[in-house]
Amino acid sequence: MFHVRMTDRFLSGWGAAAGARNVLVVSCSTAEEAEAIRLAALDRREMTRVRVCSSPPRERAGVVLSRRSFDEMRGPWRAYFRGERTSP
């Protein structure tokens, strides 16, 4: 299992993450899925500190974790899956 972790600057600081940082964590079954999500995240201006981890991040003060699985990600998040770039 792989986990792609990234800070979402757009959702940080308001809503459920008021006064905190919003971190999106996408769980992937394969390295290929993780790499596709990592590359898609690097294409998004609001995503920073993108990295692939073998263990999921732990809860901590000042951080709101938004957890998703690879299967839940659609549209441009799948643009790099299977090595093919598709239009959003």
PDB file of N, CA, C and O in Angstrom:
ATOM      1  N   MET A   1       0.854  -1.185   0.000  1.00  0.00           N
ATOM      2  CA  MET A   1       0.000   0.000   0.000  1.00  0.00           C
ATOM      3  C   MET A   1       0.896   1.243   0.000  1.00  0.00           C
ATOM      4  O   MET A   1       1.890   1.313   0.722  1.00  0.00           O
ATOM      5  N   PHE A   2       0.522   2.199  -0.812  1.00  0.00           N
ATOM      6  CA  PHE A   2       1.234   3.470  -0.912  1.00  0.00           C
ATOM      7  C   PHE A   2       0.259   4.596  -0.574  1.00  0.00           C
ATOM      8  O   PHE A   2      -0.948   4.471  -0.783  1.00  0.00           O
ATOM      9  N   HIS A   3       0.795   5.684  -0.054  1.00  0.00           N
ATOM     10  CA  HIS A   3      -0.026   6.843   0.305  1.00  0.00           C
ATOM     11  C   HIS A   3       0.625   8.086  -0.281  1.00  0.00           C
ATOM     12  O   HIS A   3       1.794   8.366  -0.014  1.00  0.00           O
ATOM     13  N   VAL A   4      -0.137   8.834  -1.083  1.00  0.00           N
ATOM     14  CA  VAL A   4       0.364  10.079  -1.645  1.00  0.00           C
ATOM     15  C   VAL A   4      -0.190  11.203  -0.767  1.00  0.00           C
ATOM     16  O   VAL A   4      -1.403  11.382  -0.648  1.00  0.00           O
ATOM     17  N   ARG A   5       0.722  11.946  -0.160  1.00  0.00           N
ATOM     18  CA  ARG A   5       0.369  12.985   0.803  1.00  0.00           C
ATOM     19  C   ARG A   5       0.683  14.339   0.184  1.00  0.00           C
ATOM     20  O   ARG A   5       1.743  14.517  -0.417  1.00  0.00           O
ATOM     21  N   MET A   6      -0.234  15.295   0.328  1.00  0.00           N
ATOM     22  CA  MET A   6      -0.013  16.635  -0.215  1.00  0.00           C
ATOM     23  C   MET A   6      -0.779  17.665   0.603  1.00  0.00           C
ATOM     24  O   MET A   6      -1.854  17.370   1.125  1.00  0.00           O
ATOM     25  N   THR A   7      -0.235  18.866   0.717  1.00  0.00           N
ATOM     26  CA  THR A   7      -0.917  19.956   1.388  1.00  0.00           C
ATOM     27  C   THR A   7      -1.784  20.677   0.371  1.00  0.00           C
ATOM     28  O   THR A   7      -1.308  21.073  -0.693  1.00  0.00           O
ATOM     29  N   ASP A   8      -3.052  20.845   0.699  1.00  0.00           N
ATOM     30  CA  ASP A   8      -4.006  21.525  -0.174  1.00  0.00           C
ATOM     31  C   ASP A   8      -4.129  22.969   0.310  1.00  0.00           C
ATOM     32  O   ASP A   8      -4.823  23.244   1.290  1.00  0.00           O
ATOM     33  N   ARG A   9      -3.454  23.890  -0.380  1.00  0.00           N
ATOM     34  CA  ARG A   9      -3.478  25.298   0.038  1.00  0.00           C
ATOM     35  C   ARG A   9      -4.864  25.920  -0.109  1.00  0.00           C
ATOM     36  O   ARG A   9      -5.211  26.833   0.640  1.00  0.00           O
ATOM     37  N   PHE A  10      -5.655  25.440  -1.059  1.00  0.00           N
ATOM     38  CA  PHE A  10      -6.989  26.007  -1.285  1.00  0.00           C
ATOM     39  C   PHE A  10      -7.916  25.731  -0.108  1.00  0.00           C
ATOM     40  O   PHE A  10      -8.636  26.630   0.326  1.00  0.00           O
ATOM     41  N   LEU A  11      -7.914  24.512   0.417  1.00  0.00           N
ATOM     42  CA  LEU A  11      -8.818  24.144   1.503  1.00  0.00           C
ATOM     43  C   LEU A  11      -8.245  24.416   2.889  1.00  0.00           C
ATOM     44  O   LEU A  11      -8.968  24.301   3.878  1.00  0.00           O
ATOM     45  N   SER A  12      -6.979  24.770   2.985  1.00  0.00           N
ATOM     46  CA  SER A  12      -6.373  25.050   4.285  1.00  0.00           C
ATOM     47  C   SER A  12      -6.865  26.385   4.824  1.00  0.00           C
ATOM     48  O   SER A  12      -6.989  27.361   4.083  1.00  0.00           O
ATOM     49  N   GLY A  13      -7.145  26.416   6.127  1.00  0.00           N
ATOM     50  CA  GLY A  13      -7.469  27.669   6.793  1.00  0.00           C
ATOM     51  C   GLY A  13      -8.939  28.041   6.854  1.00  0.00           C
ATOM     52  O   GLY A  13      -9.272  29.079   7.426  1.00  0.00           O
ATOM     53  N   TRP A  14      -9.829  27.245   6.292  1.00  0.00           N
ATOM     54  CA  TRP A  14     -11.256  27.563   6.376  1.00  0.00           C
ATOM     55  C   TRP A  14     -12.075  26.276   6.343  1.00  0.00           C
ATOM     56  O   TRP A  14     -11.540  25.197   6.091  1.00  0.00           O
ATOM     57  N   GLY A  15     -13.372  26.400   6.600  1.00  0.00           N
ATOM     58  CA  GLY A  15     -14.253  25.228   6.628  1.00  0.00           C
ATOM     59  C   GLY A  15     -13.819  24.262   7.708  1.00  0.00           C
ATOM     60  O   GLY A  15     -13.548  24.668   8.838  1.00  0.00           O
ATOM     61  N   ALA A  16     -13.751  22.993   7.370  1.00  0.00           N
ATOM     62  CA  ALA A  16     -13.340  21.973   8.342  1.00  0.00           C
ATOM     63  C   ALA A  16     -11.902  22.178   8.795  1.00  0.00           C
ATOM     64  O   ALA A  16     -11.510  21.683   9.852  1.00  0.00           O
ATOM     65  N   ALA A  17     -11.113  22.900   8.011  1.00  0.00           N
ATOM     66  CA  ALA A  17      -9.710  23.138   8.350  1.00  0.00           C
ATOM     67  C   ALA A  17      -9.474  24.566   8.835  1.00  0.00           C
ATOM     68  O   ALA A  17      -8.376  25.097   8.668  1.00  0.00           O
ATOM     69  N   ALA A  18     -10.485  25.195   9.431  1.00  0.00           N
ATOM     70  CA  ALA A  18     -10.326  26.562   9.947  1.00  0.00           C
ATOM     71  C   ALA A  18      -9.199  26.588  10.970  1.00  0.00           C
ATOM     72  O   ALA A  18      -9.224  25.843  11.950  1.00  0.00           O
ATOM     73  N   GLY A  19      -8.220  27.440  10.741  1.00  0.00           N
ATOM     74  CA  GLY A  19      -7.080  27.548  11.640  1.00  0.00           C
ATOM     75  C   GLY A  19      -6.116  26.378  11.544  1.00  0.00           C
ATOM     76  O   GLY A  19      -5.278  26.197  12.427  1.00  0.00           O
ATOM     77  N   ALA A  20      -6.220  25.588  10.497  1.00  0.00           N
ATOM     78  CA  ALA A  20      -5.366  24.402  10.354  1.00  0.00           C
ATOM     79  C   ALA A  20      -4.936  24.247   8.898  1.00  0.00           C
ATOM     80  O   ALA A  20      -5.356  25.000   8.020  1.00  0.00           O
ATOM     81  N   ARG A  21      -4.101  23.267   8.676  1.00  0.00           N
ATOM     82  CA  ARG A  21      -3.644  22.933   7.336  1.00  0.00           C
ATOM     83  C   ARG A  21      -4.403  21.700   6.874  1.00  0.00           C
ATOM     84  O   ARG A  21      -4.555  20.742   7.632  1.00  0.00           O
ATOM     85  N   ASN A  22      -4.884  21.718   5.624  1.00  0.00           N
ATOM     86  CA  ASN A  22      -5.592  20.573   5.068  1.00  0.00           C
ATOM     87  C   ASN A  22      -4.604  19.728   4.278  1.00  0.00           C
ATOM     88  O   ASN A  22      -3.948  20.220   3.360  1.00  0.00           O
ATOM     89  N   VAL A  23      -4.502  18.454   4.640  1.00  0.00           N
ATOM     90  CA  VAL A  23      -3.603  17.529   3.959  1.00  0.00           C
ATOM     91  C   VAL A  23      -4.456  16.439   3.309  1.00  0.00           C
ATOM     92  O   VAL A  23      -5.208  15.737   3.986  1.00  0.00           O
ATOM     93  N   LEU A  24      -4.329  16.310   1.999  1.00  0.00           N
ATOM     94  CA  LEU A  24      -5.028  15.269   1.260  1.00  0.00           C
ATOM     95  C   LEU A  24      -4.129  14.045   1.197  1.00  0.00           C
ATOM     96  O   LEU A  24      -2.957  14.143   0.834  1.00  0.00           O
ATOM     97  N   VAL A  25      -4.685  12.891   1.553  1.00  0.00           N
ATOM     98  CA  VAL A  25      -3.950  11.628   1.519  1.00  0.00           C
ATOM     99  C   VAL A  25      -4.727  10.674   0.613  1.00  0.00           C
ATOM    100  O   VAL A  25      -5.878  10.340   0.894  1.00  0.00           O
ATOM    101  N   VAL A  26      -4.092  10.239  -0.472  1.00  0.00           N
ATOM    102  CA  VAL A  26      -4.718   9.307  -1.402  1.00  0.00           C
ATOM    103  C   VAL A  26      -4.031   7.954  -1.240  1.00  0.00           C
ATOM    104  O   VAL A  26      -2.830   7.826  -1.478  1.00  0.00           O
ATOM    105  N   SER A  27      -4.799   6.950  -0.836  1.00  0.00           N
ATOM    106  CA  SER A  27      -4.267   5.592  -0.665  1.00  0.00           C
ATOM    107  C   SER A  27      -4.328   4.856  -1.996  1.00  0.00           C
ATOM    108  O   SER A  27      -5.357   4.849  -2.671  1.00  0.00           O
ATOM    109  N   CYS A  28      -3.213   4.239  -2.362  1.00  0.00           N
ATOM    110  CA  CYS A  28      -3.088   3.545  -3.646  1.00  0.00           C
ATOM    111  C   CYS A  28      -2.614   2.117  -3.413  1.00  0.00           C
ATOM    112  O   CYS A  28      -1.824   1.852  -2.506  1.00  0.00           O
ATOM    113  N   SER A  29      -3.102   1.207  -4.237  1.00  0.00           N
ATOM    114  CA  SER A  29      -2.725  -0.207  -4.118  1.00  0.00           C
ATOM    115  C   SER A  29      -1.384  -0.515  -4.762  1.00  0.00           C
ATOM    116  O   SER A  29      -0.684  -1.431  -4.331  1.00  0.00           O
ATOM    117  N   THR A  30      -1.022   0.241  -5.791  1.00  0.00           N
ATOM    118  CA  THR A  30       0.209  -0.053  -6.527  1.00  0.00           C
ATOM    119  C   THR A  30       1.077   1.191  -6.660  1.00  0.00           C
ATOM    120  O   THR A  30       0.613   2.318  -6.487  1.00  0.00           O
ATOM    121  N   ALA A  31       2.341   0.960  -6.969  1.00  0.00           N
ATOM    122  CA  ALA A  31       3.263   2.067  -7.201  1.00  0.00           C
ATOM    123  C   ALA A  31       2.842   2.864  -8.439  1.00  0.00           C
ATOM    124  O   ALA A  31       3.035   4.079  -8.483  1.00  0.00           O
ATOM    125  N   GLU A  32       2.275   2.199  -9.436  1.00  0.00           N
ATOM    126  CA  GLU A  32       1.817   2.876 -10.644  1.00  0.00           C
ATOM    127  C   GLU A  32       0.695   3.868 -10.326  1.00  0.00           C
ATOM    128  O   GLU A  32       0.693   4.988 -10.837  1.00  0.00           O
ATOM    129  N   GLU A  33      -0.256   3.458  -9.484  1.00  0.00           N
ATOM    130  CA  GLU A  33      -1.335   4.363  -9.065  1.00  0.00           C
ATOM    131  C   GLU A  33      -0.770   5.546  -8.298  1.00  0.00           C
ATOM    132  O   GLU A  33      -1.159   6.688  -8.540  1.00  0.00           O
ATOM    133  N   ALA A  34       0.145   5.281  -7.374  1.00  0.00           N
ATOM    134  CA  ALA A  34       0.742   6.349  -6.563  1.00  0.00           C
ATOM    135  C   ALA A  34       1.485   7.349  -7.435  1.00  0.00           C
ATOM    136  O   ALA A  34       1.376   8.557  -7.222  1.00  0.00           O
ATOM    137  N   GLU A  35       2.233   6.864  -8.405  1.00  0.00           N
ATOM    138  CA  GLU A  35       2.970   7.762  -9.294  1.00  0.00           C
ATOM    139  C   GLU A  35       2.015   8.605 -10.135  1.00  0.00           C
ATOM    140  O   GLU A  35       2.281   9.784 -10.369  1.00  0.00           O
ATOM    141  N   ALA A  36       0.916   8.024 -10.590  1.00  0.00           N
ATOM    142  CA  ALA A  36      -0.074   8.780 -11.366  1.00  0.00           C
ATOM    143  C   ALA A  36      -0.671   9.911 -10.525  1.00  0.00           C
ATOM    144  O   ALA A  36      -0.828  11.030 -11.013  1.00  0.00           O
ATOM    145  N   ILE A  37      -0.999   9.626  -9.276  1.00  0.00           N
ATOM    146  CA  ILE A  37      -1.554  10.661  -8.394  1.00  0.00           C
ATOM    147  C   ILE A  37      -0.501  11.719  -8.079  1.00  0.00           C
ATOM    148  O   ILE A  37      -0.807  12.911  -8.053  1.00  0.00           O
ATOM    149  N   ARG A  38       0.735  11.291  -7.840  1.00  0.00           N
ATOM    150  CA  ARG A  38       1.816  12.245  -7.552  1.00  0.00           C
ATOM    151  C   ARG A  38       2.009  13.214  -8.711  1.00  0.00           C
ATOM    152  O   ARG A  38       2.117  14.422  -8.498  1.00  0.00           O
ATOM    153  N   LEU A  39       2.052  12.695  -9.935  1.00  0.00           N
ATOM    154  CA  LEU A  39       2.232  13.556 -11.106  1.00  0.00           C
ATOM    155  C   LEU A  39       1.045  14.495 -11.295  1.00  0.00           C
ATOM    156  O   LEU A  39       1.232  15.663 -11.636  1.00  0.00           O
ATOM    157  N   ALA A  40      -0.170  14.002 -11.080  1.00  0.00           N
ATOM    158  CA  ALA A  40      -1.359  14.855 -11.206  1.00  0.00           C
ATOM    159  C   ALA A  40      -1.334  15.960 -10.150  1.00  0.00           C
ATOM    160  O   ALA A  40      -1.693  17.100 -10.444  1.00  0.00           O
ATOM    161  N   ALA A  41      -0.916  15.637  -8.930  1.00  0.00           N
ATOM    162  CA  ALA A  41      -0.846  16.641  -7.863  1.00  0.00           C
ATOM    163  C   ALA A  41       0.175  17.728  -8.195  1.00  0.00           C
ATOM    164  O   ALA A  41      -0.048  18.904  -7.904  1.00  0.00           O
ATOM    165  N   LEU A  42       1.290  17.337  -8.802  1.00  0.00           N
ATOM    166  CA  LEU A  42       2.313  18.313  -9.180  1.00  0.00           C
ATOM    167  C   LEU A  42       1.806  19.271 -10.257  1.00  0.00           C
ATOM    168  O   LEU A  42       2.330  20.375 -10.397  1.00  0.00           O
ATOM    169  N   ASP A  43       0.788  18.857 -11.019  1.00  0.00           N
ATOM    170  CA  ASP A  43       0.177  19.728 -12.035  1.00  0.00           C
ATOM    171  C   ASP A  43      -0.774  20.757 -11.431  1.00  0.00           C
ATOM    172  O   ASP A  43      -1.178  21.697 -12.115  1.00  0.00           O
ATOM    173  N   ARG A  44      -1.132  20.593 -10.171  1.00  0.00           N
ATOM    174  CA  ARG A  44      -2.130  21.465  -9.537  1.00  0.00           C
ATOM    175  C   ARG A  44      -1.425  22.504  -8.668  1.00  0.00           C
ATOM    176  O   ARG A  44      -0.655  22.154  -7.774  1.00  0.00           O
ATOM    177  N   ARG A  45      -1.692  23.779  -8.934  1.00  0.00           N
ATOM    178  CA  ARG A  45      -1.029  24.871  -8.212  1.00  0.00           C
ATOM    179  C   ARG A  45      -1.342  24.883  -6.723  1.00  0.00           C
ATOM    180  O   ARG A  45      -0.515  25.317  -5.921  1.00  0.00           O
ATOM    181  N   GLU A  46      -2.535  24.407  -6.342  1.00  0.00           N
ATOM    182  CA  GLU A  46      -2.913  24.472  -4.931  1.00  0.00           C
ATOM    183  C   GLU A  46      -2.281  23.361  -4.090  1.00  0.00           C
ATOM    184  O   GLU A  46      -2.351  23.402  -2.861  1.00  0.00           O
ATOM    185  N   MET A  47      -1.668  22.375  -4.737  1.00  0.00           N
ATOM    186  CA  MET A  47      -1.066  21.269  -4.004  1.00  0.00           C
ATOM    187  C   MET A  47       0.433  21.501  -3.828  1.00  0.00           C
ATOM    188  O   MET A  47       1.152  21.749  -4.795  1.00  0.00           O
ATOM    189  N   THR A  48       0.888  21.416  -2.588  1.00  0.00           N
ATOM    190  CA  THR A  48       2.303  21.577  -2.280  1.00  0.00           C
ATOM    191  C   THR A  48       2.755  20.406  -1.419  1.00  0.00           C
ATOM    192  O   THR A  48       1.934  19.634  -0.924  1.00  0.00           O
ATOM    193  N   ARG A  49       4.065  20.283  -1.247  1.00  0.00           N
ATOM    194  CA  ARG A  49       4.647  19.250  -0.391  1.00  0.00           C
ATOM    195  C   ARG A  49       4.132  17.852  -0.753  1.00  0.00           C
ATOM    196  O   ARG A  49       3.724  17.084   0.118  1.00  0.00           O
ATOM    197  N   VAL A  50       4.160  17.542  -2.029  1.00  0.00           N
ATOM    198  CA  VAL A  50       3.654  16.258  -2.542  1.00  0.00           C
ATOM    199  C   VAL A  50       4.722  15.184  -2.345  1.00  0.00           C
ATOM    200  O   VAL A  50       5.875  15.368  -2.735  1.00  0.00           O
ATOM    201  N   ARG A  51       4.333  14.064  -1.738  1.00  0.00           N
ATOM    202  CA  ARG A  51       5.274  12.958  -1.581  1.00  0.00           C
ATOM    203  C   ARG A  51       4.539  11.632  -1.433  1.00  0.00           C
ATOM    204  O   ARG A  51       3.384  11.590  -1.009  1.00  0.00           O
ATOM    205  N   VAL A  52       5.221  10.564  -1.785  1.00  0.00           N
ATOM    206  CA  VAL A  52       4.682   9.208  -1.668  1.00  0.00           C
ATOM    207  C   VAL A  52       5.300   8.570  -0.431  1.00  0.00           C
ATOM    208  O   VAL A  52       6.512   8.630  -0.228  1.00  0.00           O
ATOM    209  N   CYS A  53       4.447   7.954   0.397  1.00  0.00           N
ATOM    210  CA  CYS A  53       4.887   7.328   1.647  1.00  0.00           C
ATOM    211  C   CYS A  53       4.397   5.881   1.678  1.00  0.00           C
ATOM    212  O   CYS A  53       3.414   5.535   1.022  1.00  0.00           O
ATOM    213  N   SER A  54       5.076   5.057   2.430  1.00  0.00           N
ATOM    214  CA  SER A  54       4.634   3.672   2.579  1.00  0.00           C
ATOM    215  C   SER A  54       3.676   3.503   3.752  1.00  0.00           C
ATOM    216  O   SER A  54       2.987   2.487   3.843  1.00  0.00           O
ATOM    217  N   SER A  55       3.622   4.476   4.643  1.00  0.00           N
ATOM    218  CA  SER A  55       2.679   4.413   5.759  1.00  0.00           C
ATOM    219  C   SER A  55       1.845   5.687   5.779  1.00  0.00           C
ATOM    220  O   SER A  55       2.337   6.753   5.408  1.00  0.00           O
ATOM    221  N   PRO A  56       0.599   5.590   6.204  1.00  0.00           N
ATOM    222  CA  PRO A  56      -0.265   6.779   6.202  1.00  0.00           C
ATOM    223  C   PRO A  56       0.160   7.764   7.285  1.00  0.00           C
ATOM    224  O   PRO A  56       0.671   7.354   8.327  1.00  0.00           O
ATOM    225  N   PRO A  57      -0.047   9.070   7.048  1.00  0.00           N
ATOM    226  CA  PRO A  57       0.292  10.053   8.075  1.00  0.00           C
ATOM    227  C   PRO A  57      -0.635   9.906   9.278  1.00  0.00           C
ATOM    228  O   PRO A  57      -1.782   9.479   9.150  1.00  0.00           O
ATOM    229  N   ARG A  58      -0.118  10.268  10.442  1.00  0.00           N
ATOM    230  CA  ARG A  58      -0.904  10.192  11.668  1.00  0.00           C
ATOM    231  C   ARG A  58      -1.597  11.515  11.939  1.00  0.00           C
ATOM    232  O   ARG A  58      -1.141  12.575  11.510  1.00  0.00           O
ATOM    233  N   GLU A  59      -2.693  11.433  12.650  1.00  0.00           N
ATOM    234  CA  GLU A  59      -3.409  12.634  13.085  1.00  0.00           C
ATOM    235  C   GLU A  59      -2.495  13.450  13.993  1.00  0.00           C
ATOM    236  O   GLU A  59      -1.740  12.891  14.789  1.00  0.00           O
ATOM    237  N   ARG A  60      -2.567  14.787  13.868  1.00  0.00           N
ATOM    238  CA  ARG A  60      -1.831  15.655  14.783  1.00  0.00           C
ATOM    239  C   ARG A  60      -2.480  17.025  14.816  1.00  0.00           C
ATOM    240  O   ARG A  60      -3.237  17.393  13.918  1.00  0.00           O
ATOM    241  N   ALA A  61      -2.180  17.758  15.843  1.00  0.00           N
ATOM    242  CA  ALA A  61      -2.783  19.079  16.033  1.00  0.00           C
ATOM    243  C   ALA A  61      -2.419  20.013  14.882  1.00  0.00           C
ATOM    244  O   ALA A  61      -1.281  20.011  14.412  1.00  0.00           O
ATOM    245  N   GLY A  62      -3.380  20.807  14.433  1.00  0.00           N
ATOM    246  CA  GLY A  62      -3.152  21.783  13.381  1.00  0.00           C
ATOM    247  C   GLY A  62      -3.196  21.233  11.973  1.00  0.00           C
ATOM    248  O   GLY A  62      -2.919  21.951  11.013  1.00  0.00           O
ATOM    249  N   VAL A  63      -3.545  19.951  11.841  1.00  0.00           N
ATOM    250  CA  VAL A  63      -3.613  19.326  10.518  1.00  0.00           C
ATOM    251  C   VAL A  63      -4.926  18.560  10.396  1.00  0.00           C
ATOM    252  O   VAL A  63      -5.261  17.743  11.253  1.00  0.00           O
ATOM    253  N   VAL A  64      -5.666  18.833   9.322  1.00  0.00           N
ATOM    254  CA  VAL A  64      -6.882  18.087   9.012  1.00  0.00           C
ATOM    255  C   VAL A  64      -6.547  17.163   7.847  1.00  0.00           C
ATOM    256  O   VAL A  64      -6.154  17.619   6.773  1.00  0.00           O
ATOM    257  N   LEU A  65      -6.708  15.866   8.071  1.00  0.00           N
ATOM    258  CA  LEU A  65      -6.417  14.883   7.024  1.00  0.00           C
ATOM    259  C   LEU A  65      -7.688  14.568   6.240  1.00  0.00           C
ATOM    260  O   LEU A  65      -8.694  14.160   6.819  1.00  0.00           O
ATOM    261  N   SER A  66      -7.638  14.756   4.935  1.00  0.00           N
ATOM    262  CA  SER A  66      -8.722  14.363   4.036  1.00  0.00           C
ATOM    263  C   SER A  66      -8.258  13.096   3.347  1.00  0.00           C
ATOM    264  O   SER A  66      -7.321  13.131   2.550  1.00  0.00           O
ATOM    265  N   ARG A  67      -8.897  11.987   3.640  1.00  0.00           N
ATOM    266  CA  ARG A  67      -8.463  10.689   3.115  1.00  0.00           C
ATOM    267  C   ARG A  67      -9.350  10.250   1.946  1.00  0.00           C
ATOM    268  O   ARG A  67     -10.577  10.334   2.005  1.00  0.00           O
ATOM    269  N   ARG A  68      -8.692   9.783   0.890  1.00  0.00           N
ATOM    270  CA  ARG A  68      -9.374   9.254  -0.282  1.00  0.00           C
ATOM    271  C   ARG A  68      -8.635   8.012  -0.748  1.00  0.00           C
ATOM    272  O   ARG A  68      -7.469   7.810  -0.410  1.00  0.00           O
ATOM    273  N   SER A  69      -9.313   7.187  -1.519  1.00  0.00           N
ATOM    274  CA  SER A  69      -8.645   6.054  -2.158  1.00  0.00           C
ATOM    275  C   SER A  69      -8.464   6.387  -3.636  1.00  0.00           C
ATOM    276  O   SER A  69      -9.130   7.279  -4.163  1.00  0.00           O
ATOM    277  N   PHE A  70      -7.580   5.682  -4.287  1.00  0.00           N
ATOM    278  CA  PHE A  70      -7.334   5.915  -5.702  1.00  0.00           C
ATOM    279  C   PHE A  70      -8.620   5.770  -6.507  1.00  0.00           C
ATOM    280  O   PHE A  70      -8.850   6.528  -7.449  1.00  0.00           O
ATOM    281  N   ASP A  71      -9.455   4.808  -6.146  1.00  0.00           N
ATOM    282  CA  ASP A  71     -10.705   4.562  -6.874  1.00  0.00           C
ATOM    283  C   ASP A  71     -11.679   5.735  -6.799  1.00  0.00           C
ATOM    284  O   ASP A  71     -12.537   5.873  -7.671  1.00  0.00           O
ATOM    285  N   GLU A  72     -11.566   6.570  -5.789  1.00  0.00           N
ATOM    286  CA  GLU A  72     -12.446   7.728  -5.647  1.00  0.00           C
ATOM    287  C   GLU A  72     -11.997   8.920  -6.494  1.00  0.00           C
ATOM    288  O   GLU A  72     -12.780   9.841  -6.725  1.00  0.00           O
ATOM    289  N   MET A  73     -10.767   8.912  -6.950  1.00  0.00           N
ATOM    290  CA  MET A  73     -10.219  10.040  -7.693  1.00  0.00           C
ATOM    291  C   MET A  73     -10.647   9.941  -9.160  1.00  0.00           C
ATOM    292  O   MET A  73     -10.532   8.882  -9.776  1.00  0.00           O
ATOM    293  N   ARG A  74     -11.131  11.033  -9.701  1.00  0.00           N
ATOM    294  CA  ARG A  74     -11.640  11.068 -11.073  1.00  0.00           C
ATOM    295  C   ARG A  74     -11.023  12.231 -11.849  1.00  0.00           C
ATOM    296  O   ARG A  74     -10.231  13.007 -11.314  1.00  0.00           O
ATOM    297  N   GLY A  75     -11.401  12.331 -13.106  1.00  0.00           N
ATOM    298  CA  GLY A  75     -11.007  13.451 -13.961  1.00  0.00           C
ATOM    299  C   GLY A  75      -9.501  13.611 -14.078  1.00  0.00           C
ATOM    300  O   GLY A  75      -8.794  12.647 -14.370  1.00  0.00           O
ATOM    301  N   PRO A  76      -9.000  14.837 -13.850  1.00  0.00           N
ATOM    302  CA  PRO A  76      -7.570  15.095 -14.041  1.00  0.00           C
ATOM    303  C   PRO A  76      -6.673  14.304 -13.093  1.00  0.00           C
ATOM    304  O   PRO A  76      -5.479  14.165 -13.355  1.00  0.00           O
ATOM    305  N   TRP A  77      -7.217  13.789 -12.010  1.00  0.00           N
ATOM    306  CA  TRP A  77      -6.414  12.974 -11.098  1.00  0.00           C
ATOM    307  C   TRP A  77      -5.982  11.664 -11.754  1.00  0.00           C
ATOM    308  O   TRP A  77      -5.009  11.047 -11.320  1.00  0.00           O
ATOM    309  N   ARG A  78      -6.688  11.239 -12.785  1.00  0.00           N
ATOM    310  CA  ARG A  78      -6.351   9.992 -13.491  1.00  0.00           C
ATOM    311  C   ARG A  78      -5.560  10.250 -14.764  1.00  0.00           C
ATOM    312  O   ARG A  78      -5.296   9.313 -15.518  1.00  0.00           O
ATOM    313  N   ALA A  79      -5.175  11.497 -15.024  1.00  0.00           N
ATOM    314  CA  ALA A  79      -4.537  11.864 -16.286  1.00  0.00           C
ATOM    315  C   ALA A  79      -3.250  11.086 -16.565  1.00  0.00           C
ATOM    316  O   ALA A  79      -2.928  10.842 -17.728  1.00  0.00           O
ATOM    317  N   TYR A  80      -2.524  10.700 -15.551  1.00  0.00           N
ATOM    318  CA  TYR A  80      -1.249  10.016 -15.753  1.00  0.00           C
ATOM    319  C   TYR A  80      -1.332   8.513 -15.529  1.00  0.00           C
ATOM    320  O   TYR A  80      -0.316   7.824 -15.626  1.00  0.00           O
ATOM    321  N   PHE A  81      -2.501   7.995 -15.235  1.00  0.00           N
ATOM    322  CA  PHE A  81      -2.618   6.570 -14.978  1.00  0.00           C
ATOM    323  C   PHE A  81      -2.398   5.773 -16.257  1.00  0.00           C
ATOM    324  O   PHE A  81      -2.887   6.153 -17.321  1.00  0.00           O
ATOM    325  N   ARG A  82      -1.675   4.686 -16.159  1.00  0.00           N
ATOM    326  CA  ARG A  82      -1.287   3.808 -17.280  1.00  0.00           C
ATOM    327  C   ARG A  82      -0.327   4.497 -18.235  1.00  0.00           C
ATOM    328  O   ARG A  82      -0.167   4.067 -19.377  1.00  0.00           O
ATOM    329  N   GLY A  83       0.315   5.569 -17.769  1.00  0.00           N
ATOM    330  CA  GLY A  83       1.334   6.238 -18.581  1.00  0.00           C
ATOM    331  C   GLY A  83       0.785   7.074 -19.712  1.00  0.00           C
ATOM    332  O   GLY A  83       1.551   7.591 -20.525  1.00  0.00           O
ATOM    333  N   GLU A  84      -0.520   7.220 -19.781  1.00  0.00           N
ATOM    334  CA  GLU A  84      -1.110   7.999 -20.865  1.00  0.00           C
ATOM    335  C   GLU A  84      -1.708   9.275 -20.325  1.00  0.00           C
ATOM    336  O   GLU A  84      -2.457   9.250 -19.348  1.00  0.00           O
ATOM    337  N   ARG A  85      -1.389  10.377 -20.946  1.00  0.00           N
ATOM    338  CA  ARG A  85      -1.947  11.672 -20.561  1.00  0.00           C
ATOM    339  C   ARG A  85      -3.297  11.799 -21.252  1.00  0.00           C
ATOM    340  O   ARG A  85      -3.376  11.669 -22.474  1.00  0.00           O
ATOM    341  N   THR A  86      -4.367  12.053 -20.486  1.00  0.00           N
ATOM    342  CA  THR A  86      -5.689  12.259 -21.074  1.00  0.00           C
ATOM    343  C   THR A  86      -6.164  13.655 -20.752  1.00  0.00           C
ATOM    344  O   THR A  86      -5.655  14.299 -19.834  1.00  0.00           O
ATOM    345  N   SER A  87      -7.119  14.113 -21.490  1.00  0.00           N
ATOM    346  CA  SER A  87      -7.644  15.457 -21.218  1.00  0.00           C
ATOM    347  C   SER A  87      -8.597  15.395 -20.020  1.00  0.00           C
ATOM    348  O   SER A  87      -9.290  14.396 -19.829  1.00  0.00           O
ATOM    349  N   PRO A  88      -8.632  16.471 -19.206  1.00  0.00           N
ATOM    350  CA  PRO A  88      -9.508  16.489 -18.046  1.00  0.00           C
ATOM    351  C   PRO A  88     -10.911  16.519 -18.444  1.00  0.00           C
ATOM    352  O   PRO A  88     -11.795  16.537 -17.588  1.00  0.00           O
TER     353      PRO A  88
END
